[in-house]
Amino acid sequence: MRKPILITLSLLTATLPASASAPTTSTPTTSTPTTSTPTASTLTASSTLVTSSTVAASPATTTAQAAAQAAAQARTRPAGPAETATTVPAWTPCPNGKIGMECADLQVPVDWKKPDGRKITLKLGKLKSTGTSEGSVLVAYGGPGGPGIALTQSAASAWWTDLRKRMDIVTWDTRGYGEQFQGLSTGLPCVWTRIPIPDLPRDDADFGRLSDTNRGYAEACRLKDPELFANMSSADQARDMEAIRKALGDDRLNYYGASYAGFYGQVYARLFPDRIRTMVLDGTWSHSVQDWTDELEEMAKSNEQAMQRFFAWCASNGCKDVAGLWRALIARADRTPIATTTANVAYRARDLQSFALSRARQGSTAWPGLAEGIRKAAKGDASDFVPSRGARYPDQSTGVTECADWPRFATVKEAITTTSRLRRLAPNTGTANTLASATLGCIGWPQPVSNPPAP
């Protein structure tokens, strides 16, 4: 009989107080643009208990509580035989002032199909239990990819306090995220700063030009490290997770994955179903759908709901005019980009939508500033939509993973039909921050889809 597995799926994205959220860059890129650290007080999860024979809904709970419950339930289950780790990490204080955390290097194959081939380094980080440790919980924050060590350290005081009373919190800087991304693992040094979201192609000629442009960006990145470029999918990340589990000496994996890191967990469950003790997937979508456009629709609906929550708040907090101003603003920006006075840039509708959505999802602490930014942009100055000069993650390589994980638009007709449907479903947010925008950047990609959605 298969041992039960607890998999908690939260389909609501975190609302983040500014003090607890990880720094993000709001500049639109070819990829899903944010990585965020949720807080226990603001994020509600809809939990599902999955066993070998039943699927039963459990009451709504906070994500931190869900993680703690998952770890507690894991302690009551019989563990299978332990596996010997191929590498035992040597833990030392983390570099760069990551006070309170220990770090270690783990060597893994760059290509898991060639386990005896070239190795890359994964930098692991650990927040030791403040009590008697009963095991570890592996955590990742999305992106896809990113500096898990810095994010965990910045969230440590508020986010993991309860769980740390009995568990070690372990994270890692994912493959491809080296120093240029504020990470400490082997990096993929792409230079993609300020690449805009691609225009939706209008005809076959546009489609061909977009394909050529994307291929040029991708080839420049691929040539930096062809082998690593070819092995950046969520399946590669999942196999890295299994190597981390073995290195920690854990019989089974306890995992918390937020946002895109939820896909890592889904793939891990496909590859290593008998190695899971507990798994919390927070603010993610399904990577098992038969028709990936169905999942695009769910993303668009979720985004629209986030903006509607902001508008509802405005309706009772002195900014009733903002919803109407917003709709007029994006209609105007579709025709003529909105200029700024603080940067040599003008923003189109989808640029404004991407930024506004990121702010809307941060919750009520960010909403007054968003309302004021919309008012200013409606008067012709979109300066409040310009990212901070100190924003982190300047050269994101997230598209390398997304283009390996998801299908691509095969024709201009498919691209137009799909995006038009999403805009009807989400008139205020359009295709912003969905895989529809990200995968426009995958048209013409030189690397095949290596980890497509699967049951």
C-alpha positions in Angstrom: 0.0 0.0 0.0 1.4 3.4 -0.9 2.1 5.7 1.9 -0.2 8.8 2.1 1.2 12.1 0.8 0.0 15.5 1.9 0.0 18.0 -0.9 -1.4 21.4 -0.1 -2.3 23.5 -3.1 -2.9 27.2 -2.6 -4.3 28.9 -5.6 -4.3 32.4 -4.1 -1.2 34.5 -4.6 0.3 36.2 -1.5 -0.6 39.7 -0.4 2.6 41.2 0.9 3.3 44.0 3.3 6.2 46.0 2.0 8.3 45.2 5.0 8.1 41.5 4.5 8.2 41.2 0.8 11.3 40.3 -1.1 12.7 43.1 -3.4 11.4 42.8 -6.9 11.9 44.5 -10.2 8.7 45.7 -11.9 10.2 46.2 -15.3 8.4 43.9 -17.7 10.6 41.1 -19.1 9.9 38.1 -21.3 9.3 36.1 -18.2 6.9 36.1 -15.2 8.3 39.1 -13.4 8.2 38.6 -9.6 9.5 36.5 -6.8 7.8 37.1 -3.5 8.0 36.0 0.1 4.6 35.4 1.7 3.8 36.1 5.3 1.7 34.0 7.6 -0.7 36.9 8.5 -1.7 37.8 5.0 -1.8 34.7 2.8 -4.7 32.3 2.9 -4.3 28.8 1.5 -7.1 26.5 0.3 -5.8 23.1 1.4 -6.2 19.7 -0.1 -5.2 16.4 1.5 -4.1 13.8 -1.1 -3.7 10.2 -0.1 -3.4 7.0 -2.0 -7.1 6.4 -2.1 -9.0 9.6 -1.2 -9.1 13.3 -1.9 -10.7 15.3 0.9 -11.0 19.1 1.3 -9.7 20.5 4.6 -10.6 23.9 6.1 -8.9 27.0 4.8 -5.7 27.8 6.8 -2.7 30.1 6.5 0.2 28.9 4.5 2.5 28.9 7.5 0.0 26.8 9.5 -0.3 24.4 6.5 3.4 24.0 6.4 3.5 23.3 10.1 0.6 20.9 9.9 2.2 19.1 7.1 5.5 18.7 9.0 3.6 17.5 12.1 1.6 14.9 10.1 4.8 13.7 8.6 6.2 12.8 12.0 3.3 10.4 12.5 4.0 8.4 9.3 6.4 5.5 9.0 9.5 6.5 7.1 11.0 4.2 4.5 14.6 3.0 4.4 17.1 5.8 4.5 19.2 6.4 1.4 22.9 7.2 1.7 23.7 10.7 0.5 26.3 10.9 -2.3 27.6 14.1 -0.8 27.4 15.2 2.8 27.5 19.1 2.9 29.9 20.8 5.2 28.0 23.7 6.8 29.7 27.0 7.6 28.5 30.5 8.1 27.1 32.0 4.9 29.1 34.5 3.0 28.1 38.1 2.4 26.7 38.7 5.8 23.8 36.2 5.7 23.8 36.4 9.5 22.0 33.5 11.3 22.3 31.1 8.4 24.7 28.3 7.5 25.7 27.5 4.0 27.1 24.5 2.1 28.1 23.6 -1.4 26.6 20.6 -3.2 27.9 19.3 -6.5 25.3 18.0 -8.9 25.5 17.0 -12.6 24.7 19.9 -15.0 23.0 17.2 -17.1 21.2 14.6 -15.0 21.2 12.2 -17.9 25.0 12.2 -17.6 25.5 11.7 -13.9 29.3 11.2 -14.3 29.7 14.3 -16.5 30.4 17.9 -15.6 29.3 19.1 -12.2 27.9 22.5 -11.1 27.6 24.0 -7.6 24.4 24.5 -5.7 24.7 26.8 -2.7 22.5 25.5 0.1 21.4 27.6 3.1 20.0 26.5 6.4 18.2 28.2 9.3 18.8 25.8 12.1 16.0 24.9 14.4 15.6 27.0 17.5 14.6 23.9 19.4 15.3 20.3 19.0 15.3 19.6 15.2 13.0 16.8 14.0 14.1 17.1 10.4 14.2 19.7 7.6 11.8 21.5 5.3 13.1 22.5 1.9 11.8 25.8 0.7 11.8 27.7 -2.7 10.2 30.9 -3.7 9.5 30.9 -7.4 10.7 33.2 -10.1 11.3 30.7 -11.7 14.7 30.3 -9.9 16.4 32.8 -7.7 18.4 33.5 -4.5 16.7 31.3 -2.0 19.3 32.0 0.6 18.8 35.8 0.6 15.0 35.5 0.5 14.9 33.0 3.4 17.2 35.1 5.5 15.2 38.3 4.9 11.9 36.5 5.8 13.3 34.5 8.8 12.2 36.6 11.7 8.5 36.7 10.8 7.8 33.8 8.4 9.5 30.7 9.8 9.5 31.3 13.5 6.9 28.7 14.5 8.2 26.0 12.2 11.8 26.5 13.3 10.9 25.5 16.8 11.2 21.9 15.6 12.4 21.9 12.0 15.5 23.1 10.1 14.6 25.4 7.2 16.7 24.6 4.2 16.8 26.4 0.8 19.1 26.8 -2.1 20.1 29.3 -4.8 18.8 27.5 -7.9 20.9 26.4 -10.8 21.7 29.3 -13.1 21.6 31.9 -10.3 25.1 33.1 -9.6 26.5 36.4 -8.6 24.8 38.4 -11.4 21.4 37.4 -9.9 22.3 38.0 -6.2 22.8 34.2 -6.0 25.7 31.9 -5.0 25.3 28.9 -7.2 26.8 28.2 -10.7 25.3 31.0 -12.8 24.1 31.3 -16.3 25.4 34.8 -17.1 22.7 36.1 -19.5 22.5 39.8 -19.9 18.8 40.5 -20.5 18.3 43.8 -18.6 15.2 45.7 -19.6 14.1 43.5 -22.4 10.4 44.5 -22.9 7.5 42.1 -23.2 7.2 41.3 -26.9 4.5 42.9 -29.0 1.7 40.5 -30.0 2.4 39.6 -33.6 -0.3 40.9 -36.0 0.6 38.8 -39.0 3.0 36.2 -40.3 5.7 38.8 -40.9 5.5 40.0 -37.3 5.6 36.4 -36.1 8.7 35.8 -38.1 10.4 38.9 -36.8 9.5 38.0 -33.2 10.9 34.5 -33.8 14.2 35.9 -35.0 14.5 38.4 -32.2 13.8 35.8 -29.5 16.3 33.4 -31.1 18.9 36.1 -31.0 18.5 36.8 -27.3 18.4 33.1 -26.5 21.5 32.3 -28.6 23.5 35.0 -26.9 22.5 33.5 -23.5 23.1 29.9 -24.7 26.6 30.6 -25.9 27.6 31.6 -22.3 27.1 28.0 -21.2 25.4 25.7 -23.7 25.2 22.8 -21.4 23.6 24.6 -18.5 21.3 26.5 -20.8 20.0 23.1 -22.1 19.3 21.9 -18.5 17.3 24.6 -16.8 13.8 23.1 -16.7 11.7 22.5 -13.7 12.5 18.8 -14.1 16.2 19.6 -13.6 15.3 21.7 -10.5 13.3 18.7 -9.2 16.2 16.4 -9.6 18.4 18.9 -7.8 15.8 18.8 -5.0 16.2 15.0 -4.8 20.0 15.5 -4.5 19.5 17.9 -1.7 17.2 15.5 0.1 19.8 12.8 -0.1 22.6 15.1 1.0 20.6 16.1 4.1 20.1 12.5 4.9 16.3 12.9 5.0 14.3 9.7 4.4 11.5 11.7 2.8 11.1 15.2 1.5 9.2 18.0 3.3 8.8 20.8 0.7 7.3 24.3 0.6 7.2 25.9 -2.9 5.7 29.3 -3.7 4.7 30.6 -7.1 6.7 29.1 -9.9 8.5 26.8 -7.4 5.2 25.0 -7.1 6.0 23.6 -10.5 9.2 22.1 -9.1 7.1 20.3 -6.5 4.7 19.0 -9.1 7.5 17.6 -11.2 9.2 16.2 -8.1 5.9 14.4 -7.3 5.8 12.9 -10.8 9.5 11.8 -10.7 9.8 10.7 -7.0 6.3 10.0 -5.6 7.6 7.6 -3.0 10.0 10.2 -1.6 7.5 12.8 -0.4 6.4 13.1 3.2 4.8 16.6 3.0 4.4 19.2 0.3 2.9 22.6 0.3 2.5 24.3 -3.1 1.5 27.9 -2.7 0.2 30.4 -5.3 0.9 28.1 -8.2 -1.0 26.6 -11.1 -1.2 23.1 -12.6 1.5 21.7 -14.8 -0.6 18.6 -15.5 -3.4 20.1 -17.7 -4.1 18.5 -21.0 -4.7 21.9 -22.7 -2.2 24.5 -21.4 -4.5 27.4 -22.6 -7.0 26.3 -19.9 -4.3 27.1 -17.3 -3.7 30.5 -19.0 -7.3 31.3 -18.5 -7.1 30.5 -14.8 -4.1 32.8 -14.5 -5.9 35.6 -16.2 -9.0 35.2 -13.9 -6.8 35.2 -10.8 -5.0 38.4 -12.0 -8.3 40.1 -12.6 -9.6 39.2 -9.2 -6.5 40.8 -7.6 -7.2 44.1 -9.4 -10.9 43.9 -8.4 -9.9 43.6 -4.7 -7.8 46.8 -5.1 -10.8 48.6 -6.8 -13.1 47.4 -4.0 -10.7 48.8 -1.4 -10.6 52.1 -3.3 -14.4 52.3 -3.4 -14.4 52.7 0.4 -11.1 54.5 0.9 -11.5 57.8 -1.0 -10.3 56.7 -4.4 -13.6 55.7 -6.1 -12.5 57.3 -9.3 -9.5 55.0 -9.8 -11.2 52.1 -11.5 -12.6 54.3 -14.2 -9.3 56.2 -14.6 -7.5 52.9 -14.9 -9.7 51.6 -17.7 -9.4 54.9 -19.6 -5.6 54.9 -19.0 -4.9 51.4 -20.5 -7.2 52.2 -23.4 -5.1 55.3 -24.1 -1.8 53.6 -23.5 -2.7 51.0 -26.1 -2.8 53.8 -28.7 -0.1 56.1 -27.3 2.5 55.0 -24.7 2.4 57.1 -21.5 5.5 59.2 -20.9 7.5 59.6 -17.7 9.4 62.6 -16.3 12.0 60.6 -14.3 13.2 58.2 -17.0 13.6 58.1 -20.7 10.8 55.6 -21.2 7.1 55.5 -22.1 4.8 52.7 -21.1 2.3 50.7 -23.1 -0.9 49.3 -21.6 0.6 45.9 -20.8 3.6 47.5 -19.2 1.3 49.4 -16.9 -0.8 46.3 -16.3 2.2 44.3 -15.3 3.4 46.8 -12.7 -0.1 47.5 -11.4 -0.8 43.9 -10.9 2.4 43.3 -9.0 1.4 46.2 -6.7 -2.2 45.0 -6.4 -1.0 41.6 -5.2 1.1 43.2 -2.4 -2.1 44.1 -0.4 -3.5 47.2 1.2 -0.1 48.6 2.3 0.7 49.1 -1.4 -2.7 50.2 -2.6 -2.6 53.9 -1.7 0.6 54.3 -3.7 -0.9 52.4 -6.6 -4.0 54.6 -6.6 -1.8 57.7 -6.7 0.3 56.3 -9.5 -2.7 55.7 -11.6 -4.0 59.2 -11.0 -0.6 60.7 -12.1 -0.4 58.5 -15.1 -4.0 59.5 -16.1 -2.6 63.1 -16.2 0.2 62.0 -18.5 3.1 61.1 -16.1 3.7 57.4 -15.5 6.8 58.0 -13.4 5.4 56.1 -10.4 5.5 53.0 -12.6 9.3 53.3 -13.1 11.2 50.6 -11.0 13.5 51.7 -8.2 17.1 52.2 -9.3 18.1 49.9 -6.5 15.8 47.0 -7.7 17.4 43.6 -7.5 17.5 40.8 -10.1 18.7 43.0 -13.0 19.4 40.2 -15.5 16.7 37.5 -15.0 17.2 34.2 -16.8 13.7 33.0 -15.9 12.7 32.6 -19.6 15.2 29.8 -20.0 13.1 27.7 -17.5 9.7 28.8 -18.8 10.6 28.0 -22.4 11.6 24.5 -21.3 8.4 23.9 -19.3 5.6 25.1 -21.5 4.3 24.8 -25.1 4.7 27.7 -27.5 2.4 29.4 -29.9 2.9 27.7 -33.2 1.2 30.2 -35.4 0.2 33.9 -35.3 -3.5 32.8 -35.4 -3.0 30.8 -32.2 -1.3 33.7 -30.4 -3.9 36.2 -31.4 -6.9 33.9 -30.6 -5.5 33.0 -27.2 -4.5 36.5 -26.0 -7.8 38.0 -27.2 -9.7 35.4 -25.1 -7.6 36.3 -22.1 -8.2 40.0 -22.5 -11.9 39.4 -22.5 -11.7 37.4 -19.3 -9.4 40.0 -17.7 -10.2 43.4 -19.1 -8.2 45.2 -16.4 -5.1 43.1 -16.4 -5.1 41.5 -19.9 -2.3 39.0 -20.4 0.0 40.7 -17.8 2.1 38.4 -15.6 0.7 35.2 -17.3 2.5 32.6 -19.3 0.8 34.0 -22.3 3.1 37.0 -22.1 6.1 34.9 -21.1 5.7 32.4 -23.9 5.6 35.1 -26.6 9.3 35.3 -25.7 9.7 31.6 -26.4 8.6 31.8 -30.1 11.7 30.8 -32.1 13.5 29.5 -29.0 16.5 27.4 -30.1 16.0 24.8 -27.3 13.1 22.3 -27.5 10.5 22.0 -24.7 12.1 19.4 -22.5 9.6 19.3 -19.6 6.0 19.7 -21.0 2.9 19.5 -18.8 2.1 15.9 -17.9 -0.2 14.0 -15.6 
